Amino acid sequence: MMILWLVLILVVPAVLIGQIYLLGRMMSTPEKMLKPLTHGLTALHQETLVRYKDWLASVGLEYRSCFQFGVASVIVFQQGNEPRYFSFLFHRKLSFTIETYLADLTIYETGTSGSVNLFPRPGSYAESFPDTSPSEAWLRHLEGEAYLTRKFGFRWVPLNRSYEEILLDAIRLRMKYNRSQAFWPVRVLYRYAVNRHTFPDRSVAEQYP
């Protein structure tokens, strides 16, 4: 039994580190992971959009794009011409991500899943509020955006680029930084093991007092 436990202790982390390494390699060329939705919006996608239609309109969010990114289906809305995006992510369960970008790809991100901030980088500010409603996540994001503006003097201005272009460049920048770190797959695994318990429900105001 002791030998079995020792094998598990050694093998499981090694397998996870290998999976993280492969994911990092894939995300370093994110354009290969981004594909059109083969059959368009499914019945589930459409039902979800109908459910949130009134709320989306109430905050001025307009449809921009939909695509497949890896195993997730993504539907993106933008608030007018602002660099502020709201995304529906369909994977194992529905989650939401809100992003605001600066021209240099500084990003402020609010998510409702546990994967936010898995690959952090300088110029990336993230917070996670698991299982939060879109309206609550949106309010928390606006509060955080106002806080970062006051603290760092950020100026959020319209970006003359498609969301896909911004997303791909931001991911390349994120992965270039992470893969430049020594033993980066081990760091990511350690960060996930620690942050999944300490990171959720901490606003950017709490993280950057």
N, C-alpha and C positions, 0 to 999 in steps of 0.2 A: 504493500500500500504506500509506504514511504517513497519507493522508487517511482510509482505512478504519479504521486504529487510533485516530485522533483521534475519529472518529464513535463507535466502540465505547466509548471512554473516557468520552465525554460522554453517550451515549444509555443505556448499561446502568445506570449509577447513577441516572439520571433515571427510568428505568422502575421500578427497585427502590424508589426513594423514593415514587413514585406508588402502588405496591402496598402499601407500609407505611402510607401515608396512608389508603388505602381500608380496610385491615385495622383501623387505629386507629378509623376512623369506625364500622365494624361492631361492634367490641368495646366501643364506648361505649354501645351499647344491646344488651348481651349476652343479654337475654331473647328477642330475635329470633333469636339463634343457637342457643338451647337448645330442642330438640324431642324428643318421645318417639321411641324406636326404632320405626319404622313397622311392621316385621315381627317385633318382639321380638328375642330373642337368636338369632343365627345359629348354624349348626353350629360355626363357628370359635370364636365366643364360648363356647359350651358346652364344647367340647373344651379350651379354655384354662382355664376354671374348674375342670374336672375334674382337669386336670394339677396345679393348685395347691391343690386342695381341702384336702389334709392340712396343708399349710403354713399356709393361712389359718386353719384351726381351731386349729392349735398356738399361734398368737399372739392368738387371741381375736377375729379379724376376722369381722364379720357383714355379710351383704349388706344394702345400704340402697337403692340406686337404679341405674337405667341410663337413658341418654339419648344423643341426638346433639348434639354441640356443634360447629357448623360442619361440617367434613368428618370429624371424629373421632367414633367411637363410644366411650362412656365407661361403665364399670361400676364402681360405688363400694361400698367396704366401710368399716365403722367399727369401731374397737376398743371394744366395749361402749358406754358412755355418754361416753367420753373425746372431746375435740375433735380426734381424731386419725383421719385418713382415708387409705385406700389405694385408688388408682384404677388400673384397667387402661385404657390408651388404645390403641385400634385405629385406625391410620391407614395410612401406608405400611408400617410395621412395628409390632409390639407394643412399647409402652414402659410404664413404671410411674411414678406420681407419689404421693408421700406428703406430706400436709399436716397441720400442727397450727396451730390458730387460738386467739387470745385473743378476748375479748369485743369489743374495739375493732377487730377484724379485722387486728391484727398477725398476720402469717403466717410460718411457717417451712416451707419446701418443699424436698423432696429429689426429684430427678427422674433418669431414666435417658435422657432425650433431650437434644438440644442446644438446645431452645427455651426451657428454663428461664431465667428472669431476662431475657427479651427486653424486657419493659416493667417495670423495677424501680420501686420507690417507697419513701418512708420507711416504716418499719415492716414491710418485707418482707425476709426473710432466705432466701436460696436457695443451693442447691448442686446440682451435677450430676455423676453418676458414670455415664457412658455405658456401655451394654451390661452393666450390673451386674444380677445376679439379684435377684428380689424379697427374698429373705432377707437378702442382703448390704446392699441398699439400706435395708431396714428397720432393720438394726443400726446402719448409719451415721446414719440419721435419729434413732434413740433417743440415740445418742452426742451428736449435735449439739443435740438438745433439752435434754439434761442440761447441756451446756456453756452454752447460752443462759440456762438457769434460774440457774446459778451466777453468770454474768457480769452479767446484767441483772435478776435477781430475778423473772423472769416466773412467773406462776401460771396454769397451764393447767387450766381448770375446765370442766365440761360446759356446752354451749350449747344452749338450748332452741329451736333453729331447725333446719329441714331443711338438708341439705347444699346443695341447689339455691339456697336463699335466701342462705346464707353465700357460696357461690361467686359468685353474681350481684352481690351488694353489694361483694365484694372486687374483682371485675373492674372495676366502675364506679369504685371508688376509685382503682384502679391507672391506669385510662385518664384519669380527670380530672386526676390529677397529671401524667402524661406529656404530655397535650395542652396543659397550661398552660406547658410549657417552650418557649422560643423555638426555632424550627427543629426541632421534635421529630422529624419523620421522618428528618431528616439525622442527628440524635443516635442514633436507634435503629439506623440502618444502620451508623454508625461503631462503635457499641457491639457490634453483632453481628460485624462484621468483626474487631474486636480480641478480644472475649470468647470467641468460639468456639475460639480457640487457647489462651487463658489461664484461662478460667473452669472448664472441666471438671476434675474430680478435685481440687478445692480445697474442703475442708470449711469449715463456718462458723467453726470454731476457727482455721483458718488465715486466713480473711478478716477476722475480728474478734478479733485477739489481745489 
